[in-house]
Amino acid sequence: MNSRISDEFTNLNISRQRKYQLRMQRDKRCTECGAPAAQGSRCLEHLVKARERQRKKRGLKRRYLNTLSYKLEAVAA
Ligand SMILES: [Zn+2]
């Protein structure tokens, strides 16, 4: 049987998605897929996806190669 999760976020007046994100953040996991977070709030895969999404949205031309997600990619490669 499924019982409802009861924690500090349960009674907040926010969306289910936001609660999921807050719980994942609390547990140091990726806010999108729940895998262990590399650093910050996402796993490496979603860190990169978020980066590329933002680049596109903001029309950025430069790549800041000292950024966390690039470094982690280099380590993973
Ligand atoms: Zn992820």
N, CA, C, O and the ligand as a Tripos MOL2 file, in Angstrom:
@<TRIPOS>MOLECULE
protein
  309   307    78     0     0
PROTEIN
NO_CHARGES

@<TRIPOS>ATOM
      1 N           0.8390   -1.2000    0.0000 N.3       1 MET1
      2 CA          0.0000    0.0000    0.0000 C.3       1 MET1
      3 C           0.8740    1.2510    0.0000 C.2       1 MET1
      4 O           1.8970    1.3170    0.6820 O.2       1 MET1
      5 N           0.4560    2.2110   -0.7610 N.am      2 ASN2
      6 CA          1.1940    3.4660   -0.7920 C.3       2 ASN2
      7 C           0.7370    4.3960    0.3170 C.2       2 ASN2
      8 O          -0.4400    4.7440    0.4120 O.2       2 ASN2
      9 N           1.6750    4.7890    1.1440 N.am      3 SER3
     10 CA          1.3100    5.8080    2.1140 C.3       3 SER3
     11 C           1.9410    7.1170    1.6660 C.2       3 SER3
     12 O           2.9970    7.1250    1.0340 O.2       3 SER3
     13 N           1.3080    8.1840    1.9880 N.am      4 ARG4
     14 CA          1.8120    9.4750    1.5420 C.3       4 ARG4
     15 C           3.1110    9.8170    2.2480 C.2       4 ARG4
     16 O           3.3050    9.5080    3.4240 O.2       4 ARG4
     17 N           3.9860   10.4570    1.5080 N.am      5 ILE5
     18 CA          5.2150   10.9240    2.1260 C.3       5 ILE5
     19 C           4.8740   12.0600    3.0690 C.2       5 ILE5
     20 O           4.1890   13.0120    2.6960 O.2       5 ILE5
     21 N           5.3510   11.9520    4.2700 N.am      6 SER6
     22 CA          5.1040   13.0250    5.2180 C.3       6 SER6
     23 C           6.4320   13.5840    5.6910 C.2       6 SER6
     24 O           7.1640   12.9280    6.4320 O.2       6 SER6
     25 N           6.7340   14.7740    5.2680 N.am      7 ASP7
     26 CA          7.9640   15.4140    5.7140 C.3       7 ASP7
     27 C           7.7700   16.9210    5.7670 C.2       7 ASP7
     28 O           6.6420   17.4110    5.7180 O.2       7 ASP7
     29 N           8.8530   17.6390    5.8660 N.am      8 GLU8
     30 CA          8.7370   19.0880    6.0360 C.3       8 GLU8
     31 C           8.1330   19.7990    4.8270 C.2       8 GLU8
     32 O           7.7480   20.9640    4.9230 O.2       8 GLU8
     33 N           8.0500   19.1070    3.6930 N.am      9 PHE9
     34 CA          7.5120   19.7480    2.4870 C.3       9 PHE9
     35 C           6.0360   19.4460    2.2410 C.2       9 PHE9
     36 O           5.3810   20.1020    1.4310 O.2       9 PHE9
     37 N           5.5300   18.4500    2.9460 N.am     10 THR10
     38 CA          4.1880   17.9480    2.6600 C.3      10 THR10
     39 C           3.1250   19.0380    2.6300 C.2      10 THR10
     40 O           2.2960   19.0730    1.7220 O.2      10 THR10
     41 N           3.1470   19.9150    3.6080 N.am     11 ASN11
     42 CA          2.0700   20.8900    3.7220 C.3      11 ASN11
     43 C           2.3600   22.2440    3.0890 C.2      11 ASN11
     44 O           1.6030   23.1970    3.2730 O.2      11 ASN11
     45 N           3.4400   22.3230    2.3560 N.am     12 LEU12
     46 CA          3.7280   23.5880    1.6780 C.3      12 LEU12
     47 C           2.8100   23.7380    0.4770 C.2      12 LEU12
     48 O           2.4520   22.7600   -0.1800 O.2      12 LEU12
     49 N           2.4410   24.9630    0.2070 N.am     13 ASN13
     50 CA          1.5290   25.2130   -0.9070 C.3      13 ASN13
     51 C           2.3070   25.4160   -2.2050 C.2      13 ASN13
     52 O           2.3280   26.5030   -2.7820 O.2      13 ASN13
     53 N           2.9460   24.3260   -2.6420 N.am     14 ILE14
     54 CA          3.7310   24.3650   -3.8760 C.3      14 ILE14
     55 C           3.4180   23.1130   -4.6860 C.2      14 ILE14
     56 O           2.8020   22.1730   -4.1850 O.2      14 ILE14
     57 N           3.8500   23.1120   -5.9410 N.am     15 SER15
     58 CA          3.4940   21.9910   -6.8130 C.3      15 SER15
     59 C           4.2100   20.7130   -6.3900 C.2      15 SER15
     60 O           5.2100   20.7540   -5.6730 O.2      15 SER15
     61 N           3.6880   19.5870   -6.8420 N.am     16 ARG16
     62 CA          4.2940   18.2950   -6.5480 C.3      16 ARG16
     63 C           5.7110   18.2330   -7.1070 C.2      16 ARG16
     64 O           6.6180   17.6670   -6.4980 O.2      16 ARG16
     65 N           5.8730   18.8390   -8.2980 N.am     17 GLN17
     66 CA          7.2010   18.8250   -8.9120 C.3      17 GLN17
     67 C           8.2150   19.5700   -8.0400 C.2      17 GLN17
     68 O           9.3430   19.1180   -7.8400 O.2      17 GLN17
     69 N           7.7840   20.7120   -7.5360 N.am     18 ARG18
     70 CA          8.6740   21.5130   -6.7040 C.3      18 ARG18
     71 C           9.0350   20.7610   -5.4250 C.2      18 ARG18
     72 O          10.1770   20.8180   -4.9660 O.2      18 ARG18
     73 N           8.0670   20.0630   -4.8560 N.am     19 LYS19
     74 CA          8.3430   19.2710   -3.6560 C.3      19 LYS19
     75 C           9.3690   18.1860   -3.9610 C.2      19 LYS19
     76 O          10.2890   17.9480   -3.1780 O.2      19 LYS19
     77 N           9.2030   17.5380   -5.0950 N.am     20 TYR20
     78 CA         10.1520   16.5130   -5.5150 C.3      20 TYR20
     79 C          11.5470   17.1190   -5.6000 C.2      20 TYR20
     80 O          12.5160   16.5390   -5.1100 O.2      20 TYR20
     81 N          11.6410   18.2780   -6.2200 N.am     21 GLN21
     82 CA         12.9450   18.9340   -6.3640 C.3      21 GLN21
     83 C          13.5500   19.2630   -5.0090 C.2      21 GLN21
     84 O          14.7440   19.0640   -4.7870 O.2      21 GLN21
     85 N          12.7230   19.7640   -4.1100 N.am     22 LEU22
     86 CA         13.2320   20.1220   -2.7840 C.3      22 LEU22
     87 C          13.6970   18.8880   -2.0220 C.2      22 LEU22
     88 O          14.7120   18.9210   -1.3260 O.2      22 LEU22
     89 N          12.9410   17.7980   -2.1630 N.am     23 ARG23
     90 CA         13.3470   16.5620   -1.4840 C.3      23 ARG23
     91 C          14.6520   16.0290   -2.0470 C.2      23 ARG23
     92 O          15.5280   15.5800   -1.3070 O.2      23 ARG23
     93 N          14.7700   16.0850   -3.3770 N.am     24 MET24
     94 CA         15.9950   15.6070   -4.0070 C.3      24 MET24
     95 C          17.1790   16.4570   -3.5620 C.2      24 MET24
     96 O          18.2630   15.9420   -3.2860 O.2      24 MET24
     97 N          16.9560   17.7610   -3.4980 N.am     25 GLN25
     98 CA         18.0150   18.6690   -3.0810 C.3      25 GLN25
     99 C          18.4460   18.3660   -1.6430 C.2      25 GLN25
    100 O          19.6340   18.3480   -1.3210 O.2      25 GLN25
    101 N          17.4630   18.1330   -0.8060 N.am     26 ARG26
    102 CA         17.7510   17.8230    0.5930 C.3      26 ARG26
    103 C          18.6140   16.5670    0.6930 C.2      26 ARG26
    104 O          19.5260   16.4890    1.5160 O.2      26 ARG26
    105 N          18.3080   15.5820   -0.1650 N.am     27 ASP27
    106 CA         19.0280   14.3070   -0.1130 C.3      27 ASP27
    107 C          20.2490   14.2780   -1.0270 C.2      27 ASP27
    108 O          20.8370   13.2200   -1.2480 O.2      27 ASP27
    109 N          20.6280   15.4320   -1.5540 N.am     28 LYS28
    110 CA         21.8070   15.5400   -2.4310 C.3      28 LYS28
    111 C          21.6670   14.6590   -3.6650 C.2      28 LYS28
    112 O          22.5950   13.9490   -4.0520 O.2      28 LYS28
    113 N          20.5090   14.7200   -4.2600 N.am     29 ARG29
    114 CA         20.2980   13.9400   -5.4770 C.3      29 ARG29
    115 C          19.8690   14.8520   -6.6060 C.2      29 ARG29
    116 O          19.4380   15.9840   -6.3880 O.2      29 ARG29
    117 N          19.9990   14.3270   -7.8360 N.am     30 CYS30
    118 CA         19.6240   15.0900   -9.0150 C.3      30 CYS30
    119 C          18.1600   15.5000   -8.9360 C.2      30 CYS30
    120 O          17.3010   14.6690   -8.6430 O.2      30 CYS30
    121 N          17.8660   16.7710   -9.1950 N.am     31 THR31
    122 CA         16.4860   17.2330   -9.0710 C.3      31 THR31
    123 C          15.6390   16.8010  -10.2530 C.2      31 THR31
    124 O          14.4280   17.0220  -10.2540 O.2      31 THR31
    125 N          16.2500   16.1870  -11.2610 N.am     32 GLU32
    126 CA         15.4600   15.7380  -12.4100 C.3      32 GLU32
    127 C          15.2590   14.2380  -12.4290 C.2      32 GLU32
    128 O          14.1590   13.7710  -12.7250 O.2      32 GLU32
    129 N          16.3000   13.4630  -12.1190 N.am     33 CYS33
    130 CA         16.1370   12.0130  -12.2280 C.3      33 CYS33
    131 C          16.3410   11.2610  -10.9200 C.2      33 CYS33
    132 O          16.0680   10.0630  -10.8470 O.2      33 CYS33
    133 N          16.8160   11.9510   -9.8860 N.am     34 GLY34
    134 CA         16.9400   11.2880   -8.5990 C.3      34 GLY34
    135 C          18.2200   10.4960   -8.4120 C.2      34 GLY34
    136 O          18.4220    9.8870   -7.3620 O.2      34 GLY34
    137 N          19.0880   10.4940   -9.4180 N.am     35 ALA35
    138 CA         20.3890    9.8410   -9.2620 C.3      35 ALA35
    139 C          21.2400   10.6650   -8.3000 C.2      35 ALA35
    140 O          20.9600   11.8420   -8.0720 O.2      35 ALA35
    141 N          22.2560   10.0610   -7.7470 N.am     36 PRO36
    142 CA         23.1210   10.8520   -6.8570 C.3      36 PRO36
    143 C          23.6710   12.0600   -7.5990 C.2      36 PRO36
    144 O          24.1630   11.9260   -8.7190 O.2      36 PRO36
    145 N          23.5950   13.2290   -6.9910 N.am     37 ALA37
    146 CA         24.0550   14.4450   -7.6530 C.3      37 ALA37
    147 C          25.5730   14.4970   -7.6730 C.2      37 ALA37
    148 O          26.2320   14.1400   -6.6960 O.2      37 ALA37
    149 N          26.1210   14.9430   -8.7930 N.am     38 ALA38
    150 CA         27.5700   15.0720   -8.8970 C.3      38 ALA38
    151 C          28.0380   16.1240   -7.8990 C.2      38 ALA38
    152 O          28.7560   15.8340   -6.9420 O.2      38 ALA38
    153 N          27.6170   17.3240   -8.1510 N.am     39 GLN39
    154 CA         27.8300   18.4460   -7.2340 C.3      39 GLN39
    155 C          26.7070   19.3940   -7.5280 C.2      39 GLN39
    156 O          26.1470   19.3700   -8.6230 O.2      39 GLN39
    157 N          26.3620   20.2330   -6.5730 N.am     40 GLY40
    158 CA         25.2470   21.1070   -6.8290 C.3      40 GLY40
    159 C          23.9640   20.3090   -6.8040 C.2      40 GLY40
    160 O          23.7830   19.4530   -5.9380 O.2      40 GLY40
    161 N          23.0670   20.5740   -7.7420 N.am     41 SER41
    162 CA         21.7350   20.0060   -7.6110 C.3      41 SER41
    163 C          21.3960   18.9720   -8.6700 C.2      41 SER41
    164 O          20.2740   18.4660   -8.7010 O.2      41 SER41
    165 N          22.3570   18.6460   -9.5460 N.am     42 ARG42
    166 CA         22.0180   17.6870  -10.5930 C.3      42 ARG42
    167 C          23.1290   16.6680  -10.8060 C.2      42 ARG42
    168 O          24.2760   16.8870  -10.4180 O.2      42 ARG42
    169 N          22.7620   15.5370  -11.4380 N.am     43 CYS43
    170 CA         23.7710   14.5700  -11.8340 C.3      43 CYS43
    171 C          24.4950   15.1410  -13.0560 C.2      43 CYS43
    172 O          24.0420   16.1170  -13.6530 O.2      43 CYS43
    173 N          25.6030   14.5340  -13.4170 N.am     44 LEU44
    174 CA         26.3930   15.0790  -14.5210 C.3      44 LEU44
    175 C          25.5740   15.1980  -15.8060 C.2      44 LEU44
    176 O          25.6240   16.2160  -16.4960 O.2      44 LEU44
    177 N          24.8340   14.1620  -16.1090 N.am     45 GLU45
    178 CA         24.0400   14.1710  -17.3380 C.3      45 GLU45
    179 C          23.1030   15.3740  -17.3890 C.2      45 GLU45
    180 O          23.0370   16.0780  -18.3970 O.2      45 GLU45
    181 N          22.3910   15.6000  -16.3110 N.am     46 HIS46
    182 CA         21.4340   16.7010  -16.3130 C.3      46 HIS46
    183 C          22.1040   18.0570  -16.1240 C.2      46 HIS46
    184 O          21.5660   19.0900  -16.5230 O.2      46 HIS46
    185 N          23.2680   18.0380  -15.5180 N.am     47 LEU47
    186 CA         24.0560   19.2640  -15.4180 C.3      47 LEU47
    187 C          24.3840   19.7580  -16.8280 C.2      47 LEU47
    188 O          24.2360   20.9390  -17.1440 O.2      47 LEU47
    189 N          24.8330   18.8210  -17.6640 N.am     48 VAL48
    190 CA         25.1920   19.1660  -19.0370 C.3      48 VAL48
    191 C          23.9550   19.5760  -19.8230 C.2      48 VAL48
    192 O          23.9840   20.5460  -20.5800 O.2      48 VAL48
    193 N          22.8720   18.8360  -19.6410 N.am     49 LYS49
    194 CA         21.6440   19.1760  -20.3610 C.3      49 LYS49
    195 C          21.1530   20.5670  -19.9980 C.2      49 LYS49
    196 O          20.7520   21.3490  -20.8600 O.2      49 LYS49
    197 N          21.1940   20.8580  -18.6960 N.am     50 ALA50
    198 CA         20.7430   22.1710  -18.2400 C.3      50 ALA50
    199 C          21.6330   23.2650  -18.8250 C.2      50 ALA50
    200 O          21.1540   24.3310  -19.2100 O.2      50 ALA50
    201 N          22.9270   22.9860  -18.8840 N.am     51 ARG51
    202 CA         23.8710   23.9680  -19.4190 C.3      51 ARG51
    203 C          23.5590   24.2700  -20.8770 C.2      51 ARG51
    204 O          23.4780   25.4280  -21.2840 O.2      51 ARG51
    205 N          23.3860   23.2080  -21.6530 N.am     52 GLU52
    206 CA         23.1320   23.4060  -23.0800 C.3      52 GLU52
    207 C          21.7810   24.0710  -23.3220 C.2      52 GLU52
    208 O          21.6340   24.8740  -24.2430 O.2      52 GLU52
    209 N          20.8150   23.7420  -22.5080 N.am     53 ARG53
    210 CA         19.4900   24.3510  -22.6160 C.3      53 ARG53
    211 C          19.6030   25.8580  -22.3850 C.2      53 ARG53
    212 O          19.0210   26.6640  -23.1120 O.2      53 ARG53
    213 N          20.3610   26.2090  -21.3610 N.am     54 GLN54
    214 CA         20.4930   27.6200  -21.0270 C.3      54 GLN54
    215 C          21.2810   28.3770  -22.0910 C.2      54 GLN54
    216 O          20.9780   29.5280  -22.4060 O.2      54 GLN54
    217 N          22.2980   27.7100  -22.6410 N.am     55 ARG55
    218 CA         23.0660   28.3370  -23.7160 C.3      55 ARG55
    219 C          22.1520   28.7190  -24.8700 C.2      55 ARG55
    220 O          22.2060   29.8270  -25.4050 O.2      55 ARG55
    221 N          21.3200   27.7640  -25.2260 N.am     56 LYS56
    222 CA         20.4330   27.9740  -26.3590 C.3      56 LYS56
    223 C          19.4270   29.0890  -26.0680 C.2      56 LYS56
    224 O          19.2010   29.9870  -26.8800 O.2      56 LYS56
    225 N          18.8460   28.9940  -24.9010 N.am     57 LYS57
    226 CA         17.8150   29.9490  -24.5220 C.3      57 LYS57
    227 C          18.3650   31.3720  -24.4660 C.2      57 LYS57
    228 O          17.6980   32.3290  -24.8600 O.2      57 LYS57
    229 N          19.5910   31.4890  -23.9730 N.am     58 ARG58
    230 CA         20.1630   32.8220  -23.8060 C.3      58 ARG58
    231 C          21.0230   33.2410  -24.9820 C.2      58 ARG58
    232 O          21.5410   34.3570  -25.0070 O.2      58 ARG58
    233 N          21.1800   32.3530  -25.9610 N.am     59 GLY59
    234 CA         21.9510   32.6880  -27.1400 C.3      59 GLY59
    235 C          23.4130   32.9370  -26.8620 C.2      59 GLY59
    236 O          24.0220   33.8220  -27.4640 O.2      59 GLY59
    237 N          23.9790   32.1700  -25.9600 N.am     60 LEU60
    238 CA         25.3670   32.3960  -25.5730 C.3      60 LEU60
    239 C          26.3340   31.8350  -26.6080 C.2      60 LEU60
    240 O          26.0720   30.8030  -27.2250 O.2      60 LEU60
    241 N          27.4430   32.5210  -26.7870 N.am     61 LYS61
    242 CA         28.4350   32.0840  -27.7670 C.3      61 LYS61
    243 C          29.6650   31.4800  -27.0940 C.2      61 LYS61
    244 O          30.2910   30.5610  -27.6220 O.2      61 LYS61
    245 N          29.9890   31.9960  -25.9590 N.am     62 ARG62
    246 CA         31.2030   31.5350  -25.2850 C.3      62 ARG62
    247 C          30.9330   30.2940  -24.4620 C.2      62 ARG62
    248 O          29.8050   30.0220  -24.0520 O.2      62 ARG62
    249 N          32.0120   29.5430  -24.2320 N.am     63 ARG63
    250 CA         31.9280   28.4390  -23.2930 C.3      63 ARG63
    251 C          32.9050   28.7100  -22.1600 C.2      63 ARG63
    252 O          34.0900   28.9570  -22.3830 O.2      63 ARG63
    253 N          32.3910   28.6600  -20.9540 N.am     64 TYR64
    254 CA         33.2400   28.9170  -19.8060 C.3      64 TYR64
    255 C          33.7990   27.5850  -19.3200 C.2      64 TYR64
    256 O          33.1720   26.8650  -18.5430 O.2      64 TYR64
    257 N          34.9950   27.2860  -19.8030 N.am     65 LEU65
    258 CA         35.5150   25.9360  -19.6270 C.3      65 LEU65
    259 C          35.9350   25.5990  -18.2030 C.2      65 LEU65
    260 O          36.2230   24.4420  -17.8990 O.2      65 LEU65
    261 N          35.9720   26.5750  -17.3490 N.am     66 ASN66
    262 CA         36.2860   26.2590  -15.9540 C.3      66 ASN66
    263 C          35.0420   25.9180  -15.1490 C.2      66 ASN66
    264 O          35.1120   25.6240  -13.9550 O.2      66 ASN66
    265 N          33.8990   25.9640  -15.8320 N.am     67 THR67
    266 CA         32.6450   25.6700  -15.1550 C.3      67 THR67
    267 C          32.5990   24.2130  -14.7050 C.2      67 THR67
    268 O          33.1710   23.3330  -15.3470 O.2      67 THR67
    269 N          31.9270   23.9820  -13.6190 N.am     68 LEU68
    270 CA         31.8430   22.6590  -13.0180 C.3      68 LEU68
    271 C          31.4830   21.5560  -14.0060 C.2      68 LEU68
    272 O          32.1300   20.5080  -14.0350 O.2      68 LEU68
    273 N          30.4510   21.7910  -14.8170 N.am     69 SER69
    274 CA         29.9810   20.7050  -15.6790 C.3      69 SER69
    275 C          31.0260   20.3130  -16.7250 C.2      69 SER69
    276 O          31.1040   19.1430  -17.1000 O.2      69 SER69
    277 N          31.8200   21.2560  -17.1970 N.am     70 TYR70
    278 CA         32.8800   20.9130  -18.1570 C.3      70 TYR70
    279 C          33.9760   20.1070  -17.4860 C.2      70 TYR70
    280 O          34.4960   19.1420  -18.0450 O.2      70 TYR70
    281 N          34.3160   20.5250  -16.2720 N.am     71 LYS71
    282 CA         35.3620   19.8080  -15.5380 C.3      71 LYS71
    283 C          34.9460   18.3760  -15.2640 C.2      71 LYS71
    284 O          35.7310   17.4440  -15.4360 O.2      71 LYS71
    285 N          33.7030   18.2110  -14.8360 N.am     72 LEU72
    286 CA         33.2260   16.8600  -14.5310 C.3      72 LEU72
    287 C          33.1620   16.0090  -15.7920 C.2      72 LEU72
    288 O          33.4420   14.8110  -15.7590 O.2      72 LEU72
    289 N          32.7910   16.6370  -16.9020 N.am     73 GLU73
    290 CA         32.7750   15.9110  -18.1750 C.3      73 GLU73
    291 C          34.1710   15.4270  -18.5310 C.2      73 GLU73
    292 O          34.3520   14.3000  -18.9920 O.2      73 GLU73
    293 N          35.1570   16.2930  -18.3120 N.am     74 ALA74
    294 CA         36.5390   15.9280  -18.6250 C.3      74 ALA74
    295 C          36.9990   14.7610  -17.7610 C.2      74 ALA74
    296 O          37.6900   13.8580  -18.2310 O.2      74 ALA74
    297 N          36.6110   14.7930  -16.5070 N.am     75 VAL75
    298 CA         36.9850   13.7080  -15.6000 C.3      75 VAL75
    299 C          36.3140   12.4000  -16.0230 C.2      75 VAL75
    300 O          36.9190   11.3280  -15.9730 O.2      75 VAL75
    301 N          35.0580   12.5140  -16.4370 N.am     76 ALA76
    302 CA         34.2860   11.3180  -16.7990 C.3      76 ALA76
    303 C          34.7690   10.7040  -18.1120 C.2      76 ALA76
    304 O          34.6580    9.4940  -18.3120 O.2      76 ALA76
    305 N          35.3060   11.5390  -19.0100 N.am     77 ALA77
    306 CA         35.7080   11.0450  -20.3230 C.3      77 ALA77
    307 C          36.9520   10.1420  -20.2450 C.2      77 ALA77
    308 O          37.4180    9.6440  -21.2700 O.2      77 ALA77
    309 ZN         19.8230   13.5570  -13.4840 Zn       78 ZN78
@<TRIPOS>BOND
     1     1     2 1
     2     2     3 1
     3     3     4 2
     4     3     5 am
     5     5     6 1
     6     6     7 1
     7     7     8 2
     8     7     9 am
     9     9    10 1
    10    10    11 1
    11    11    12 2
    12    11    13 am
    13    13    14 1
    14    14    15 1
    15    15    16 2
    16    15    17 am
    17    17    18 1
    18    18    19 1
    19    19    20 2
    20    19    21 am
    21    21    22 1
    22    22    23 1
    23    23    24 2
    24    23    25 am
    25    25    26 1
    26    26    27 1
    27    27    28 2
    28    27    29 am
    29    29    30 1
    30    30    31 1
    31    31    32 2
    32    31    33 am
    33    33    34 1
    34    34    35 1
    35    35    36 2
    36    35    37 am
    37    37    38 1
    38    38    39 1
    39    39    40 2
    40    39    41 am
    41    41    42 1
    42    42    43 1
    43    43    44 2
    44    43    45 am
    45    45    46 1
    46    46    47 1
    47    47    48 2
    48    47    49 am
    49    49    50 1
    50    50    51 1
    51    51    52 2
    52    51    53 am
    53    53    54 1
    54    54    55 1
    55    55    56 2
    56    55    57 am
    57    57    58 1
    58    58    59 1
    59    59    60 2
    60    59    61 am
    61    61    62 1
    62    62    63 1
    63    63    64 2
    64    63    65 am
    65    65    66 1
    66    66    67 1
    67    67    68 2
    68    67    69 am
    69    69    70 1
    70    70    71 1
    71    71    72 2
    72    71    73 am
    73    73    74 1
    74    74    75 1
    75    75    76 2
    76    75    77 am
    77    77    78 1
    78    78    79 1
    79    79    80 2
    80    79    81 am
    81    81    82 1
    82    82    83 1
    83    83    84 2
    84    83    85 am
    85    85    86 1
    86    86    87 1
    87    87    88 2
    88    87    89 am
    89    89    90 1
    90    90    91 1
    91    91    92 2
    92    91    93 am
    93    93    94 1
    94    94    95 1
    95    95    96 2
    96    95    97 am
    97    97    98 1
    98    98    99 1
    99    99   100 2
   100    99   101 am
   101   101   102 1
   102   102   103 1
   103   103   104 2
   104   103   105 am
   105   105   106 1
   106   106   107 1
   107   107   108 2
   108   107   109 am
   109   109   110 1
   110   110   111 1
   111   111   112 2
   112   111   113 am
   113   113   114 1
   114   114   115 1
   115   115   116 2
   116   115   117 am
   117   117   118 1
   118   118   119 1
   119   119   120 2
   120   119   121 am
   121   121   122 1
   122   122   123 1
   123   123   124 2
   124   123   125 am
   125   125   126 1
   126   126   127 1
   127   127   128 2
   128   127   129 am
   129   129   130 1
   130   130   131 1
   131   131   132 2
   132   131   133 am
   133   133   134 1
   134   134   135 1
   135   135   136 2
   136   135   137 am
   137   137   138 1
   138   138   139 1
   139   139   140 2
   140   139   141 am
   141   141   142 1
   142   142   143 1
   143   143   144 2
   144   143   145 am
   145   145   146 1
   146   146   147 1
   147   147   148 2
   148   147   149 am
   149   149   150 1
   150   150   151 1
   151   151   152 2
   152   151   153 am
   153   153   154 1
   154   154   155 1
   155   155   156 2
   156   155   157 am
   157   157   158 1
   158   158   159 1
   159   159   160 2
   160   159   161 am
   161   161   162 1
   162   162   163 1
   163   163   164 2
   164   163   165 am
   165   165   166 1
   166   166   167 1
   167   167   168 2
   168   167   169 am
   169   169   170 1
   170   170   171 1
   171   171   172 2
   172   171   173 am
   173   173   174 1
   174   174   175 1
   175   175   176 2
   176   175   177 am
   177   177   178 1
   178   178   179 1
   179   179   180 2
   180   179   181 am
   181   181   182 1
   182   182   183 1
   183   183   184 2
   184   183   185 am
   185   185   186 1
   186   186   187 1
   187   187   188 2
   188   187   189 am
   189   189   190 1
   190   190   191 1
   191   191   192 2
   192   191   193 am
   193   193   194 1
   194   194   195 1
   195   195   196 2
   196   195   197 am
   197   197   198 1
   198   198   199 1
   199   199   200 2
   200   199   201 am
   201   201   202 1
   202   202   203 1
   203   203   204 2
   204   203   205 am
   205   205   206 1
   206   206   207 1
   207   207   208 2
   208   207   209 am
   209   209   210 1
   210   210   211 1
   211   211   212 2
   212   211   213 am
   213   213   214 1
   214   214   215 1
   215   215   216 2
   216   215   217 am
   217   217   218 1
   218   218   219 1
   219   219   220 2
   220   219   221 am
   221   221   222 1
   222   222   223 1
   223   223   224 2
   224   223   225 am
   225   225   226 1
   226   226   227 1
   227   227   228 2
   228   227   229 am
   229   229   230 1
   230   230   231 1
   231   231   232 2
   232   231   233 am
   233   233   234 1
   234   234   235 1
   235   235   236 2
   236   235   237 am
   237   237   238 1
   238   238   239 1
   239   239   240 2
   240   239   241 am
   241   241   242 1
   242   242   243 1
   243   243   244 2
   244   243   245 am
   245   245   246 1
   246   246   247 1
   247   247   248 2
   248   247   249 am
   249   249   250 1
   250   250   251 1
   251   251   252 2
   252   251   253 am
   253   253   254 1
   254   254   255 1
   255   255   256 2
   256   255   257 am
   257   257   258 1
   258   258   259 1
   259   259   260 2
   260   259   261 am
   261   261   262 1
   262   262   263 1
   263   263   264 2
   264   263   265 am
   265   265   266 1
   266   266   267 1
   267   267   268 2
   268   267   269 am
   269   269   270 1
   270   270   271 1
   271   271   272 2
   272   271   273 am
   273   273   274 1
   274   274   275 1
   275   275   276 2
   276   275   277 am
   277   277   278 1
   278   278   279 1
   279   279   280 2
   280   279   281 am
   281   281   282 1
   282   282   283 1
   283   283   284 2
   284   283   285 am
   285   285   286 1
   286   286   287 1
   287   287   288 2
   288   287   289 am
   289   289   290 1
   290   290   291 1
   291   291   292 2
   292   291   293 am
   293   293   294 1
   294   294   295 1
   295   295   296 2
   296   295   297 am
   297   297   298 1
   298   298   299 1
   299   299   300 2
   300   299   301 am
   301   301   302 1
   302   302   303 1
   303   303   304 2
   304   303   305 am
   305   305   306 1
   306   306   307 1
   307   307   308 2
@<TRIPOS>SUBSTRUCTURE
     1 MET1         2 RESIDUE 1 A MET
     2 ASN2         6 RESIDUE 1 A ASN
     3 SER3        10 RESIDUE 1 A SER
     4 ARG4        14 RESIDUE 1 A ARG
     5 ILE5        18 RESIDUE 1 A ILE
     6 SER6        22 RESIDUE 1 A SER
     7 ASP7        26 RESIDUE 1 A ASP
     8 GLU8        30 RESIDUE 1 A GLU
     9 PHE9        34 RESIDUE 1 A PHE
    10 THR10       38 RESIDUE 1 A THR
    11 ASN11       42 RESIDUE 1 A ASN
    12 LEU12       46 RESIDUE 1 A LEU
    13 ASN13       50 RESIDUE 1 A ASN
    14 ILE14       54 RESIDUE 1 A ILE
    15 SER15       58 RESIDUE 1 A SER
    16 ARG16       62 RESIDUE 1 A ARG
    17 GLN17       66 RESIDUE 1 A GLN
    18 ARG18       70 RESIDUE 1 A ARG
    19 LYS19       74 RESIDUE 1 A LYS
    20 TYR20       78 RESIDUE 1 A TYR
    21 GLN21       82 RESIDUE 1 A GLN
    22 LEU22       86 RESIDUE 1 A LEU
    23 ARG23       90 RESIDUE 1 A ARG
    24 MET24       94 RESIDUE 1 A MET
    25 GLN25       98 RESIDUE 1 A GLN
    26 ARG26      102 RESIDUE 1 A ARG
    27 ASP27      106 RESIDUE 1 A ASP
    28 LYS28      110 RESIDUE 1 A LYS
    29 ARG29      114 RESIDUE 1 A ARG
    30 CYS30      118 RESIDUE 1 A CYS
    31 THR31      122 RESIDUE 1 A THR
    32 GLU32      126 RESIDUE 1 A GLU
    33 CYS33      130 RESIDUE 1 A CYS
    34 GLY34      134 RESIDUE 1 A GLY
    35 ALA35      138 RESIDUE 1 A ALA
    36 PRO36      142 RESIDUE 1 A PRO
    37 ALA37      146 RESIDUE 1 A ALA
    38 ALA38      150 RESIDUE 1 A ALA
    39 GLN39      154 RESIDUE 1 A GLN
    40 GLY40      158 RESIDUE 1 A GLY
    41 SER41      162 RESIDUE 1 A SER
    42 ARG42      166 RESIDUE 1 A ARG
    43 CYS43      170 RESIDUE 1 A CYS
    44 LEU44      174 RESIDUE 1 A LEU
    45 GLU45      178 RESIDUE 1 A GLU
    46 HIS46      182 RESIDUE 1 A HIS
    47 LEU47      186 RESIDUE 1 A LEU
    48 VAL48      190 RESIDUE 1 A VAL
    49 LYS49      194 RESIDUE 1 A LYS
    50 ALA50      198 RESIDUE 1 A ALA
    51 ARG51      202 RESIDUE 1 A ARG
    52 GLU52      206 RESIDUE 1 A GLU
    53 ARG53      210 RESIDUE 1 A ARG
    54 GLN54      214 RESIDUE 1 A GLN
    55 ARG55      218 RESIDUE 1 A ARG
    56 LYS56      222 RESIDUE 1 A LYS
    57 LYS57      226 RESIDUE 1 A LYS
    58 ARG58      230 RESIDUE 1 A ARG
    59 GLY59      234 RESIDUE 1 A GLY
    60 LEU60      238 RESIDUE 1 A LEU
    61 LYS61      242 RESIDUE 1 A LYS
    62 ARG62      246 RESIDUE 1 A ARG
    63 ARG63      250 RESIDUE 1 A ARG
    64 TYR64      254 RESIDUE 1 A TYR
    65 LEU65      258 RESIDUE 1 A LEU
    66 ASN66      262 RESIDUE 1 A ASN
    67 THR67      266 RESIDUE 1 A THR
    68 LEU68      270 RESIDUE 1 A LEU
    69 SER69      274 RESIDUE 1 A SER
    70 TYR70      278 RESIDUE 1 A TYR
    71 LYS71      282 RESIDUE 1 A LYS
    72 LEU72      286 RESIDUE 1 A LEU
    73 GLU73      290 RESIDUE 1 A GLU
    74 ALA74      294 RESIDUE 1 A ALA
    75 VAL75      298 RESIDUE 1 A VAL
    76 ALA76      302 RESIDUE 1 A ALA
    77 ALA77      306 RESIDUE 1 A ALA
    78 ZN78       309 GROUP 0 **** ****
